[in-house]
């Protein structure tokens, strides 16, 4: 029987909020099986009002709760199962930190993000720019099949040979076409990696960023690097750099140049299980991370991008800038192969402020003007026009045709609905 949680129930307080927002849904539906997902969807459609689909609830966009509507919470679909030597089946409600811990004894790993609290469902239908991305590609690039419930309540198995159009759309725009109830991923035999944490004092932010970008692009593909830059009178940065192998000599050679960049103030490097890389807290969600972000993709951290990012950090409304490496194996995949079509950029850039404001928007715009695409999961803004940055014209056209066929009533409209590209209210 489908579990329905309402405000008077004791579990409600622990389920109503997400990581970056508070909510007060009228009903939280907690299916345990794919069949119950279909039942939950039918009930939500019959009830009407806002609908949110939740896997982990950790997403920056914070769209997996609402006020007065329905939430389908997939947290109980959290299975982690090994199917053969390298293929694993994951439930959408599993968290990536738990996945990494479970896969480690099997000698396997799947590149995910830097937070182990993120749910499989959100990241597995959007992209997955992770700390082994340059070595193994996006998380969605390891997806071999999935099962999903479409708006009509029908369960589909999708793969390269089974309903390939839906499989194409799931990998980058899955939230638009259905609710994924299970994923089958081909994991990599990289359970152990070298990880370096490096701190920098930045006396010349623009110069440092140019050097950082050049070094990342020139590094071997085993290197993936995330840079977190804080604003202040003397800007500082912390980097997480991962070498996707346990070859200590090769790792030392690849990591050493990062300690030679100007302003290096401290570093620590060690060989660790990949499961130790994504930070996993399992903290309950209470809307605790109240931040607002803008994001985009750039081909390179060239002089123009670096100077504008330095200006953004100095302007005062931005608290932090995060730069994640892409490129490498991510860009080996043809742009038309998946609904995530950004296969030539080398970096994802995200600016974080305490709240949305005209000042922050104005400060971000000069950087935004140099962007060549967008990764949806890092954007807080709800401007429907940004859908055209997330999906190039040919990709967007294909997605709209698929959505018109599989979700003609616009049931799945809460997460950057591809049918909308103007400033207009969701229906």
KEMIVEX-563234 format. One line per 4 residues: number of its first residue (from 1); their letters; for each residue x, y, z of N, C-alpha, C. Coordinates in steps of 0.1 Angstrom, whole numbers, plus 5000, padded with zeros to 4 digits. Layout:
N
NUM> A> X/Y/Z/X/Y/Z/X/Y/Z; ...
end
This chain:
427
1> XXXX> 5008/4988/5000/5000/5000/5000/5009/5012/5000; 5005/5022/4991/5013/5034/4990/5012/5042/5003; 5024/5046/5008/5025/5054/5020/5023/5069/5017; 5013/5075/5023/5010/5089/5021/5013/5097/5034
5> XXXX> 5021/5106/5034/5025/5114/5046/5019/5128/5045; 5011/5132/5055/5005/5145/5056/5010/5153/5068; 5006/5165/5069/5012/5174/5079/5010/5169/5093; 4999/5162/5096/4997/5157/5109/5005/5145/5113
9> XXXX> 5011/5139/5103/5019/5126/5106/5032/5129/5112; 5037/5120/5120/5050/5122/5127/5062/5123/5118; 5062/5117/5106/5073/5117/5097/5074/5130/5089; 5063/5138/5089/5062/5149/5080/5073/5159/5081
13> XXXX> 5077/5162/5094/5087/5173/5096/5101/5169/5090; 5103/5156/5089/5116/5151/5084/5116/5150/5069; 5105/5152/5063/5103/5150/5048/5099/5162/5040; 5094/5172/5047/5088/5184/5040/5099/5193/5033
17> XXXX> 5111/5193/5039/5121/5203/5034/5131/5196/5025; 5139/5203/5018/5151/5198/5011/5163/5206/5015; 5175/5203/5010/5187/5209/5014/5187/5224/5013; 5182/5230/5003/5183/5244/5000/5170/5252/5001
21> XXXX> 5159/5245/5006/5146/5252/5006/5137/5246/5016; 5128/5253/5022/5118/5248/5031/5105/5246/5022; 5097/5236/5027/5085/5233/5019/5074/5230/5029; 5061/5230/5023/5050/5225/5031/5040/5219/5022
25> XXXX> 5044/5207/5015/5035/5201/5006/5022/5195/5013; 5012/5194/5006/4999/5189/5011/5001/5174/5014; 5008/5167/5005/5010/5153/5006/5024/5149/5001; 5030/5140/5008/5043/5134/5004/5041/5119/5002
29> XXXX> 5042/5114/4990/5040/5101/4986/5053/5093/4986; 5053/5081/4992/5066/5074/4994/5065/5060/4988; 5066/5058/4975/5065/5045/4969/5077/5036/4973; 5075/5023/4973/5085/5013/4975/5089/5006/4963
33> XXXX> 5080/5006/4952/5082/4998/4940/5079/5007/4928; 5083/5002/4916/5079/5009/4904/5064/5010/4902; 5057/5000/4906/5043/5000/4905/5037/5010/4914; 5042/5012/4926/5037/5022/4935/5041/5036/4930
37> XXXX> 5052/5038/4923/5055/5050/4916/5044/5054/4907; 5040/5044/4899/5029/5047/4889/5016/5051/4897; 5013/5044/4908/5002/5047/4916/5003/5061/4922; 5014/5065/4927/5017/5078/4932/5014/5089/4922
41> XXXX> 5019/5086/4910/5018/5096/4899/5003/5098/4895; 4996/5087/4895/4982/5088/4891/4974/5096/4902; 4978/5093/4915/4971/5101/4926/4975/5116/4925; 4987/5119/4922/4991/5133/4921/4984/5140/4909
45> XXXX> 4983/5133/4898/4976/5139/4887/4961/5141/4890; 4955/5131/4897/4941/5133/4901/4939/5144/4910; 4948/5146/4919/4948/5157/4929/4949/5171/4923; 4959/5171/4914/4962/5184/4907/4971/5192/4916
49> XXXX> 4975/5204/4911/4984/5213/4919/4999/5209/4915; 5008/5216/4922/5022/5214/4919/5026/5200/4922; 5036/5195/4914/5041/5182/4916/5056/5183/4916; 5063/5177/4926/5077/5176/4927/5082/5162/4928
53> XXXX> 5092/5158/4921/5098/5145/4922/5111/5146/4930; 5113/5138/4940/5125/5139/4948/5133/5126/4949; 5146/5127/4947/5154/5115/4949/5162/5117/4962; 5172/5126/4962/5180/5128/4975/5176/5141/4982
57> XXXX> 5170/5151/4974/5167/5163/4980/5178/5173/4983; 5190/5170/4977/5202/5178/4980/5204/5188/4969; 5197/5188/4958/5200/5196/4947/5200/5211/4949; 5209/5218/4942/5211/5232/4943/5198/5239/4939
61> XXXX> 5191/5234/4929/5180/5241/4923/5168/5240/4933; 5168/5231/4942/5158/5230/4953/5144/5230/4948; 5141/5222/4938/5128/5221/4932/5121/5209/4937; 5126/5201/4946/5120/5188/4950/5111/5189/4962
65> XXXX> 5106/5202/4965/5096/5203/4975/5087/5215/4969; 5076/5217/4976/5067/5228/4972/5058/5232/4984; 5049/5241/4982/5039/5245/4992/5025/5242/4987; 5018/5233/4994/5005/5230/4990/5003/5220/4979
69> XXXX> 5014/5214/4974/5013/5205/4963/5016/5190/4967; 5020/5182/4958/5024/5169/4961/5039/5166/4958; 5045/5159/4967/5059/5154/4965/5059/5139/4963; 5065/5134/4953/5067/5119/4952/5082/5117/4956
73> XXXX> 5083/5112/4968/5097/5110/4974/5101/5096/4971; 5113/5095/4964/5118/5082/4959/5128/5076/4969; 5129/5081/4981/5139/5077/4991/5139/5062/4994; 5128/5056/4993/5127/5041/4996/5131/5032/4985
77> XXXX> 5133/5038/4973/5138/5031/4961/5153/5033/4961; 5160/5027/4971/5174/5030/4973/5183/5018/4972; 5179/5008/4965/5187/4996/4963/5200/4998/4956; 5210/4990/4959/5223/4990/4953/5226/4975/4951
81> XXXX> 5226/4971/4938/5227/4956/4935/5238/4954/4924; 5246/4944/4926/5256/4941/4916/5250/4930/4907; 5249/4933/4893/5243/4924/4884/5253/4915/4877; 5265/4920/4874/5276/4911/4869/5289/4918/4873
85> XXXX> 5300/4915/4866/5313/4920/4871/5314/4935/4872; 5308/4942/4863/5309/4957/4863/5296/4964/4863; 5285/4957/4861/5272/4964/4859/5264/4963/4873; 5259/4975/4877/5252/4976/4890/5239/4982/4887
89> XXXX> 5229/4978/4895/5216/4984/4895/5214/4993/4907; 5210/5006/4905/5208/5016/4915/5194/5021/4916; 5189/5023/4927/5176/5029/4929/5178/5044/4929; 5168/5052/4924/5169/5066/4923/5171/5073/4937
93> XXXX> 5166/5066/4948/5167/5072/4961/5180/5069/4968; 5188/5061/4963/5201/5059/4969/5210/5072/4968; 5219/5074/4978/5228/5085/4978/5241/5081/4972; 5248/5090/4965/5260/5086/4958/5271/5082/4968
97> XXXX> 5271/5088/4980/5281/5083/4990/5279/5069/4994; 5267/5065/4996/5264/5051/4999/5267/5042/4987; 5264/5046/4975/5268/5039/4963/5283/5036/4963; 5291/5047/4965/5305/5045/4965/5310/5035/4976
101> XXXX> 5304/5036/4988/5308/5027/4998/5305/5013/4995; 5293/5011/4989/5289/4997/4986/5297/4991/4974; 5301/4999/4965/5309/4995/4953/5323/4992/4957; 5329/4998/4967/5343/4997/4970/5347/4983/4972
105> XXXX> 5340/4975/4981/5345/4961/4983/5344/4952/4970; 5336/4957/4961/5335/4950/4948/5346/4954/4938; 5354/4963/4942/5365/4968/4933/5360/4977/4922; 5349/4984/4925/5342/4993/4915/5340/5007/4920
109> XXXX> 5338/5016/4911/5334/5030/4914/5327/5036/4902; 5318/5046/4905/5312/5054/4895/5314/5068/4898; 5319/5076/4889/5322/5090/4891/5309/5097/4893; 5308/5105/4904/5296/5113/4907/5301/5127/4911
113> XXXX> 5294/5134/4919/5298/5148/4922/5307/5148/4935; 5308/5160/4940/5317/5162/4952/5309/5159/4965; 5296/5158/4964/5288/5155/4976/5282/5141/4975; 5284/5133/4986/5279/5120/4986/5264/5120/4991
117> XXXX> 5259/5132/4995/5245/5133/4999/5235/5134/4987; 5240/5136/4975/5232/5138/4963/5225/5125/4960; 5213/5125/4956/5206/5113/4952/5209/5108/4938; 5208/5095/4936/5212/5090/4923/5202/5095/4912
121> XXXX> 5189/5097/4915/5180/5101/4905/5182/5114/4899; 5185/5124/4907/5187/5138/4901/5199/5138/4892; 5210/5134/4898/5223/5135/4890/5223/5125/4878; 5216/5113/4880/5216/5103/4869/5207/5106/4858
125> XXXX> 5199/5117/4859/5191/5121/4848/5195/5135/4842; 5206/5141/4848/5210/5154/4844/5224/5154/4838; 5233/5147/4843/5247/5147/4838/5257/5140/4847; 5261/5148/4857/5271/5142/4866/5285/5146/4863
129> XXXX> 5289/5159/4866/5303/5163/4864/5310/5160/4877; 5318/5149/4877/5324/5144/4889/5339/5144/4890; 5344/5139/4901/5358/5139/4903/5366/5128/4897; 5360/5120/4888/5367/5112/4879/5362/5114/4865
133> XXXX> 5356/5126/4862/5349/5129/4850/5359/5129/4838; 5371/5135/4839/5380/5135/4828/5385/5121/4824; 5385/5112/4834/5389/5098/4831/5378/5090/4826; 5365/5091/4832/5354/5082/4829/5342/5088/4823
137> XXXX> 5342/5101/4821/5330/5108/4815/5320/5112/4825; 5309/5117/4821/5298/5121/4829/5292/5108/4835; 5285/5110/4847/5279/5098/4852/5269/5092/4842; 5262/5100/4835/5252/5095/4825/5259/5087/4814
141> XXXX> 5272/5090/4812/5279/5082/4801/5281/5068/4805; 5279/5064/4818/5281/5051/4822/5268/5043/4823; 5257/5051/4820/5243/5045/4821/5241/5035/4809; 5237/5023/4812/5234/5013/4802/5220/5010/4799
145> XXXX> 5211/5012/4810/5197/5011/4808/5190/5017/4820; 5177/5019/4819/5169/5025/4830/5155/5020/4829; 5148/5020/4840/5133/5018/4839/5127/5031/4844; 5116/5035/4837/5110/5048/4841/5095/5047/4839
149> XXXX> 5088/5054/4847/5073/5056/4845/5070/5069/4838; 5064/5068/4827/5060/5080/4819/5047/5086/4824; 5043/5097/4819/5032/5105/4824/5019/5097/4824; 5018/5087/4815/5006/5079/4814/5006/5067/4824
153> XXXX> 5016/5067/4832/5017/5056/4842/5022/5043/4838; 5028/5042/4826/5033/5030/4820/5048/5029/4824; 5052/5017/4828/5066/5015/4831/5074/5010/4818; 5085/5017/4815/5093/5014/4803/5107/5010/4807
157> XXXX> 5113/5000/4800/5127/4998/4801/5133/5004/4789; 5143/5013/4791/5150/5020/4780/5165/5017/4780; 5170/5016/4768/5184/5013/4766/5187/5017/4751; 5200/5014/4747/5203/5017/4733/5195/5009/4723
161> XXXX> 5189/4998/4727/5181/4990/4718/5166/4989/4722; 5163/4995/4733/5149/4994/4738/5144/5009/4740; 5135/5013/4731/5130/5027/4732/5141/5037/4732; 5150/5036/4722/5162/5044/4723/5160/5059/4724
165> XXXX> 5149/5064/4719/5146/5079/4720/5144/5083/4734; 5137/5075/4742/5136/5078/4756/5149/5076/4763; 5157/5066/4759/5170/5065/4766/5179/5077/4763; 5178/5082/4751/5186/5094/4747/5182/5105/4756
169> XXXX> 5169/5107/4758/5164/5119/4765/5166/5118/4780; 5166/5105/4786/5169/5103/4800/5182/5109/4803; 5192/5107/4795/5206/5111/4798/5208/5126/4795; 5203/5134/4804/5204/5148/4803/5192/5156/4805
173> XXXX> 5180/5150/4803/5167/5157/4805/5157/5147/4810; 5161/5138/4818/5152/5127/4823/5140/5133/4831; 5142/5144/4838/5131/5149/4846/5120/5154/4838; 5122/5157/4825/5111/5161/4816/5102/5151/4811
177> XXXX> 5106/5138/4811/5099/5128/4804/5094/5117/4813; 5098/5116/4826/5093/5105/4834/5100/5105/4847; 5096/5094/4855/5102/5092/4868/5110/5079/4867; 5123/5080/4868/5132/5068/4867/5131/5060/4880
181> XXXX> 5128/5047/4879/5127/5039/4891/5139/5030/4893; 5147/5028/4883/5160/5021/4885/5169/5024/4874; 5182/5024/4877/5193/5027/4867/5202/5015/4867; 5208/5011/4855/5218/5002/4854/5231/5009/4848
185> XXXX> 5241/5009/4856/5253/5016/4853/5265/5006/4851; 5274/5009/4842/5286/5001/4841/5296/5009/4849; 5300/5003/4860/5310/5009/4869/5324/5007/4864; 5333/5015/4869/5347/5014/4865/5355/5007/4876
189> XXXX> 5366/5000/4872/5374/4993/4881/5385/5002/4887; 5380/5013/4893/5389/5023/4899/5384/5026/4914; 5385/5016/4922/5380/5018/4936/5389/5026/4945; 5402/5028/4940/5412/5035/4948/5418/5046/4940
193> XXXX> 5419/5058/4945/5424/5070/4938/5434/5077/4946; 5442/5086/4940/5450/5096/4947/5442/5109/4948; 5441/5114/4960/5434/5127/4962/5443/5137/4969; 5443/5149/4963/5451/5160/4969/5441/5171/4973
197> XXXX> 5443/5177/4985/5436/5189/4989/5447/5200/4990; 5445/5211/4983/5455/5221/4982/5448/5235/4985; 5455/5243/4993/5450/5257/4997/5459/5267/4990; 5453/5278/4985/5460/5288/4979/5456/5302/4984
201> XXXX> 5465/5311/4986/5462/5325/4988/5464/5332/4974; 5454/5340/4970/5454/5345/4956/5457/5360/4956; 5469/5363/4953/5472/5377/4952/5469/5383/4938; 5469/5374/4928/5465/5377/4914/5455/5367/4909
205> XXXX> 5442/5370/4912/5432/5360/4909/5431/5356/4894; 5431/5366/4886/5430/5364/4871/5442/5356/4866; 5454/5359/4871/5466/5352/4867/5466/5338/4871; 5461/5336/4884/5461/5322/4889/5451/5314/4881
209> XXXX> 5439/5320/4878/5429/5312/4870/5434/5308/4857; 5441/5317/4850/5447/5313/4837/5456/5301/4838; 5465/5302/4848/5475/5291/4851/5467/5278/4854; 5457/5279/4863/5449/5268/4867/5443/5261/4855
213> XXXX> 5436/5269/4847/5430/5263/4835/5439/5256/4825; 5451/5263/4823/5460/5257/4814/5466/5243/4820; 5468/5243/4833/5473/5231/4839/5463/5220/4839; 5451/5223/4842/5440/5212/4841/5439/5206/4827
217> XXXX> 5439/5215/4817/5437/5210/4804/5449/5202/4799; 5461/5205/4804/5473/5198/4800/5476/5186/4808; 5469/5184/4819/5471/5172/4827/5466/5160/4821; 5471/5148/4825/5466/5135/4820/5452/5134/4824
221> XXXX> 5445/5125/4816/5430/5124/4818/5427/5118/4832; 5436/5112/4838/5433/5107/4852/5430/5118/4861; 5434/5130/4858/5432/5142/4867/5419/5148/4864; 5411/5150/4875/5399/5158/4875/5401/5168/4887
225> XXXX> 5397/5180/4886/5400/5190/4896/5389/5200/4898; 5385/5202/4911/5375/5211/4914/5381/5222/4923; 5378/5235/4920/5384/5246/4926/5373/5255/4933; 5375/5258/4946/5365/5265/4953/5371/5278/4958
229> XXXX> 5367/5290/4953/5373/5303/4955/5364/5311/4964; 5369/5316/4975/5361/5325/4984/5365/5339/4982; 5355/5348/4983/5358/5362/4982/5363/5368/4995; 5369/5379/4994/5375/5386/5006/5385/5396/5002
233> XXXX> 5391/5402/5012/5401/5412/5010/5414/5406/5003; 5417/5393/5008/5427/5385/5001/5420/5372/4998; 5416/5371/4985/5408/5359/4981/5416/5346/4984; 5409/5336/4987/5416/5323/4990/5409/5312/4981
237> XXXX> 5415/5301/4980/5410/5290/4972/5414/5277/4978; 5405/5267/4977/5408/5253/4981/5405/5245/4969; 5414/5235/4966/5412/5226/4955/5411/5212/4959; 5403/5204/4953/5403/5190/4954/5407/5184/4940
241> XXXX> 5418/5177/4940/5423/5172/4927/5424/5157/4929; 5418/5149/4920/5418/5135/4920/5425/5129/4908; 5434/5119/4911/5440/5112/4901/5434/5098/4901; 5427/5094/4890/5419/5082/4890/5427/5069/4888
245> XXXX> 5435/5066/4897/5444/5054/4897/5451/5053/4911; 5455/5041/4914/5463/5040/4926/5478/5039/4923; 5482/5043/4911/5496/5043/4907/5503/5055/4914; 5510/5053/4925/5515/5064/4933/5525/5072/4926
249> XXXX> 5534/5066/4918/5544/5074/4910/5537/5083/4900; 5528/5077/4892/5521/5085/4882/5513/5096/4889; 5507/5093/4900/5499/5103/4907/5508/5115/4912; 5519/5111/4917/5528/5122/4922/5532/5131/4911
253> XXXX> 5535/5125/4899/5540/5133/4888/5528/5142/4883; 5516/5137/4883/5505/5145/4878/5500/5156/4888; 5501/5153/4902/5496/5162/4912/5506/5173/4915; 5519/5170/4914/5529/5180/4918/5528/5193/4912
257> XXXX> 5525/5194/4899/5523/5208/4893/5513/5216/4900; 5503/5210/4906/5492/5218/4912/5498/5224/4925; 5508/5218/4931/5514/5224/4943/5524/5235/4940; 5527/5236/4927/5537/5246/4922/5530/5259/4917
261> XXXX> 5517/5259/4917/5510/5272/4913/5513/5283/4923; 5512/5295/4919/5515/5306/4928/5505/5307/4939; 5510/5310/4951/5502/5312/4963/5498/5299/4970; 5505/5288/4967/5502/5276/4974/5505/5277/4989
265> XXXX> 5495/5275/4998/5497/5277/5012/5497/5264/5020; 5493/5253/5014/5493/5241/5021/5487/5230/5013; 5491/5218/5015/5486/5207/5007/5487/5194/5015; 5478/5184/5011/5478/5171/5016/5474/5162/5005
269> XXXX> 5481/5151/5003/5478/5141/4993/5479/5127/4999; 5470/5119/4994/5470/5105/4999/5462/5096/4989; 5466/5083/4990/5458/5073/4983/5447/5068/4992; 5434/5069/4986/5422/5067/4994/5412/5059/4986
273> XXXX> 5403/5052/4992/5392/5046/4985/5384/5057/4978; 5379/5055/4966/5371/5066/4960/5359/5069/4969; 5354/5060/4977/5343/5062/4986/5346/5073/4996; 5359/5076/4998/5362/5087/5008/5362/5101/5001
277> XXXX> 5361/5101/4988/5362/5114/4981/5349/5122/4982; 5337/5117/4978/5325/5125/4980/5322/5127/4995; 5320/5140/4999/5317/5143/5013/5303/5138/5016; 5301/5129/5025/5288/5123/5029/5285/5126/5043
281> XXXX> 5274/5133/5046/5271/5136/5060/5258/5129/5065; 5249/5126/5055/5236/5120/5059/5228/5129/5068; 5231/5142/5068/5224/5152/5076/5210/5153/5071; 5200/5155/5081/5186/5157/5076/5185/5170/5070
285> XXXX> 5175/5171/5060/5173/5184/5053/5163/5193/5061; 5167/5205/5062/5159/5215/5069/5159/5228/5062; 5163/5228/5049/5165/5240/5042/5177/5248/5046; 5187/5241/5051/5198/5247/5058/5207/5255/5049
289> XXXX> 5209/5251/5037/5218/5258/5028/5211/5269/5019; 5209/5280/5025/5201/5291/5018/5211/5299/5009; 5213/5295/4997/5222/5302/4988/5215/5303/4974; 5220/5312/4966/5215/5314/4952/5227/5313/4943
293> XXXX> 5225/5306/4932/5236/5303/4923/5232/5307/4909; 5243/5311/4901/5242/5312/4887/5254/5303/4881; 5252/5298/4870/5262/5288/4865/5263/5289/4849; 5274/5283/4844/5275/5282/4830/5288/5274/4827
297> XXXX> 5289/5271/4814/5301/5263/4809/5309/5272/4801; 5323/5270/4802/5332/5278/4793/5341/5268/4787; 5346/5272/4775/5355/5263/4768/5369/5263/4775; 5374/5275/4779/5387/5276/4785/5386/5287/4796
301> XXXX> 5395/5286/4805/5397/5297/4815/5408/5307/4809; 5404/5313/4798/5413/5322/4791/5413/5335/4798; 5421/5345/4793/5423/5358/4800/5410/5365/4802; 5401/5365/4792/5389/5373/4793/5380/5367/4804
305> XXXX> 5379/5353/4805/5371/5347/4815/5377/5349/4829; 5390/5347/4829/5397/5349/4842/5396/5363/4848; 5397/5373/4840/5396/5387/4844/5382/5390/4849; 5372/5385/4842/5358/5388/4847/5355/5380/4859
309> XXXX> 5360/5368/4861/5358/5361/4873/5365/5368/4885; 5376/5373/4883/5383/5381/4893/5375/5393/4897; 5369/5400/4888/5361/5411/4890/5348/5407/4898; 5342/5396/4894/5331/5391/4901/5334/5388/4916
313> XXXX> 5345/5382/4919/5349/5379/4933/5351/5391/4941; 5356/5402/4934/5359/5414/4941/5347/5423/4943; 5336/5421/4936/5325/5430/4936/5317/5431/4949; 5316/5420/4956/5310/5420/4969/5298/5412/4972
317> XXXX> 5290/5410/4961/5278/5402/4963/5280/5387/4962; 5291/5383/4956/5294/5369/4954/5302/5364/4966; 5297/5353/4971/5305/5347/4983/5315/5337/4978; 5313/5330/4967/5322/5319/4963/5320/5317/4948
321> XXXX> 5331/5312/4942/5330/5307/4928/5336/5293/4928; 5329/5284/4922/5333/5270/4921/5336/5267/4906; 5347/5261/4904/5351/5257/4890/5354/5243/4890; 5346/5235/4882/5348/5221/4880/5353/5217/4867
325> XXXX> 5362/5208/4866/5368/5204/4853/5358/5195/4846; 5358/5197/4833/5351/5188/4824/5361/5183/4814; 5358/5182/4801/5368/5178/4792/5371/5163/4793; 5383/5159/4787/5387/5146/4787/5377/5136/4781
329> XXXX> 5374/5126/4789/5364/5115/4784/5350/5121/4782; 5347/5131/4789/5334/5138/4788/5332/5142/4773; 5343/5148/4768/5342/5154/4754/5345/5144/4743; 5347/5131/4747/5349/5121/4737/5335/5117/4731
333> XXXX> 5324/5119/4739/5311/5115/4735/5306/5125/4725; 5300/5121/4714/5295/5130/4704/5283/5139/4710; 5282/5151/4706/5273/5160/4712/5258/5155/4710; 5256/5148/4699/5242/5143/4696/5239/5130/4703
337> XXXX> 5249/5124/4710/5246/5111/4715/5237/5110/4727; 5236/5121/4735/5228/5122/4747/5221/5136/4747; 5211/5137/4755/5204/5150/4756/5213/5160/4763; 5223/5156/4771/5233/5165/4775/5243/5166/4764
341> XXXX> 5243/5178/4757/5250/5180/4745/5263/5188/4745; 5267/5192/4757/5278/5201/4759/5291/5193/4760; 5297/5190/4748/5309/5181/4748/5321/5188/4742; 5322/5201/4743/5335/5208/4739/5340/5217/4750
345> XXXX> 5332/5220/4760/5337/5229/4771/5346/5221/4781; 5355/5228/4787/5364/5222/4796/5362/5226/4811; 5352/5235/4814/5350/5239/4827/5335/5243/4830; 5331/5239/4842/5318/5244/4847/5321/5255/4857
349> XXXX> 5314/5266/4856/5317/5277/4866/5304/5281/4873; 5304/5281/4886/5292/5285/4894/5295/5296/4904; 5287/5306/4904/5289/5317/4914/5278/5315/4924; 5281/5318/4937/5272/5315/4948/5271/5328/4956
353> XXXX> 5258/5332/4958/5255/5344/4966/5246/5340/4978; 5245/5348/4988/5236/5345/4999/5221/5345/4995; 5218/5353/4985/5204/5354/4981/5204/5360/4967; 5192/5358/4960/5190/5364/4947/5189/5379/4949
357> XXXX> 5195/5387/4940/5195/5401/4941/5198/5407/4927; 5193/5419/4924/5197/5426/4912/5212/5428/4911; 5218/5431/4922/5233/5433/4923/5240/5421/4919; 5236/5409/4924/5243/5397/4920/5241/5394/4906
361> XXXX> 5229/5396/4901/5226/5393/4887/5234/5402/4878; 5236/5415/4881/5244/5424/4873/5259/5420/4874; 5263/5416/4885/5277/5412/4886/5280/5399/4878; 5271/5390/4878/5272/5377/4870/5272/5379/4855
365> XXXX> 5265/5389/4851/5262/5390/4836/5275/5391/4827; 5285/5399/4831/5297/5399/4823/5304/5385/4821; 5303/5377/4832/5308/5363/4831/5299/5355/4822; 5286/5357/4825/5276/5349/4817/5277/5351/4802
369> XXXX> 5281/5364/4798/5282/5367/4784/5292/5358/4777; 5302/5353/4785/5312/5344/4779/5309/5329/4779; 5298/5326/4785/5294/5312/4786/5290/5306/4773; 5292/5293/4771/5289/5286/4759/5279/5275/4761
373> XXXX> 5273/5274/4773/5263/5264/4776/5260/5264/4791; 5251/5255/4796/5248/5255/4810/5245/5241/4814; 5249/5237/4827/5246/5225/4833/5235/5228/4843; 5223/5222/4841/5211/5226/4848/5212/5224/4863
377> XXXX> 5219/5214/4868/5218/5211/4882/5224/5222/4891; 5232/5231/4885/5239/5241/4894/5232/5255/4893; 5221/5256/4887/5214/5269/4885/5202/5270/4894; 5202/5281/4902/5191/5284/4910/5180/5292/4903
381> XXXX> 5184/5300/4894/5174/5309/4887/5164/5301/4879; 5152/5306/4879/5141/5299/4872/5137/5306/4859; 5145/5314/4853/5142/5320/4840/5141/5309/4830; 5129/5307/4824/5127/5296/4814/5136/5298/4802
385> XXXX> 5140/5310/4799/5148/5313/4787/5162/5306/4788; 5166/5302/4800/5179/5296/4801/5179/5281/4796; 5167/5276/4793/5166/5263/4787/5174/5262/4774; 5174/5274/4767/5181/5274/4754/5196/5274/4756
389> XXXX> 5201/5277/4768/5215/5276/4771/5219/5261/4775; 5209/5255/4782/5211/5241/4786/5211/5231/4775; 5203/5234/4765/5202/5225/4753/5203/5233/4740; 5213/5229/4732/5215/5236/4719/5202/5234/4710
393> XXXX> 5201/5242/4700/5188/5242/4692/5184/5228/4687; 5193/5220/4681/5189/5207/4676/5185/5198/4687; 5192/5198/4698/5189/5190/4710/5175/5194/4716; 5173/5207/4717/5160/5212/4723/5148/5208/4714
397> XXXX> 5150/5209/4701/5140/5205/4691/5136/5190/4693; 5146/5182/4694/5144/5167/4696/5137/5165/4709; 5141/5172/4720/5135/5170/4733/5120/5174/4733; 5117/5185/4726/5104/5190/4726/5095/5180/4719
401> XXXX> 5100/5174/4708/5092/5163/4701/5089/5151/4710; 5099/5147/4717/5098/5135/4726/5088/5139/4737; 5090/5151/4743/5080/5155/4754/5066/5156/4749; 5064/5161/4737/5051/5162/4731/5044/5148/4730
405> XXXX> 5052/5138/4727/5047/5125/4726/5044/5118/4739; 5054/5120/4749/5053/5112/4761/5047/5120/4773; 5047/5133/4772/5041/5141/4783/5033/5153/4777; 5023/5150/4769/5016/5160/4762/5009/5170/4772
409> XXXX> 5006/5166/4784/4999/5174/4793/5008/5182/4802; 5021/5181/4800/5031/5188/4808/5031/5185/4823; 5029/5172/4826/5029/5168/4840/5043/5171/4847; 5054/5168/4839/5067/5170/4845/5072/5184/4841
413> XXXX> 5068/5194/4848/5072/5207/4844/5080/5215/4855; 5084/5208/4866/5090/5215/4877/5105/5217/4875; 5111/5210/4866/5126/5211/4865/5130/5215/4851; 5130/5228/4848/5134/5233/4835/5126/5226/4824
417> XXXX> 5113/5229/4824/5104/5223/4813/5109/5227/4799; 5112/5218/4791/5118/5221/4778/5108/5227/4768; 5095/5227/4772/5085/5233/4763/5084/5248/4765; 5091/5253/4775/5090/5267/4778/5103/5274/4776
421> XXXX> 5103/5285/4769/5116/5293/4767/5114/5308/4769; 5102/5312/4774/5099/5326/4776/5096/5327/4791; 5097/5340/4796/5093/5342/4809/5078/5342/4811; 5073/5331/4816/5059/5329/4817/5056/5319/4829
425> XXX> 5045/5320/4836/5043/5311/4847/5041/5297/4843; 5046/5287/4852/5044/5273/4849/5029/5270/4851; 5024/5260/4843/5010/5256/4844/5010/5242/4849
end
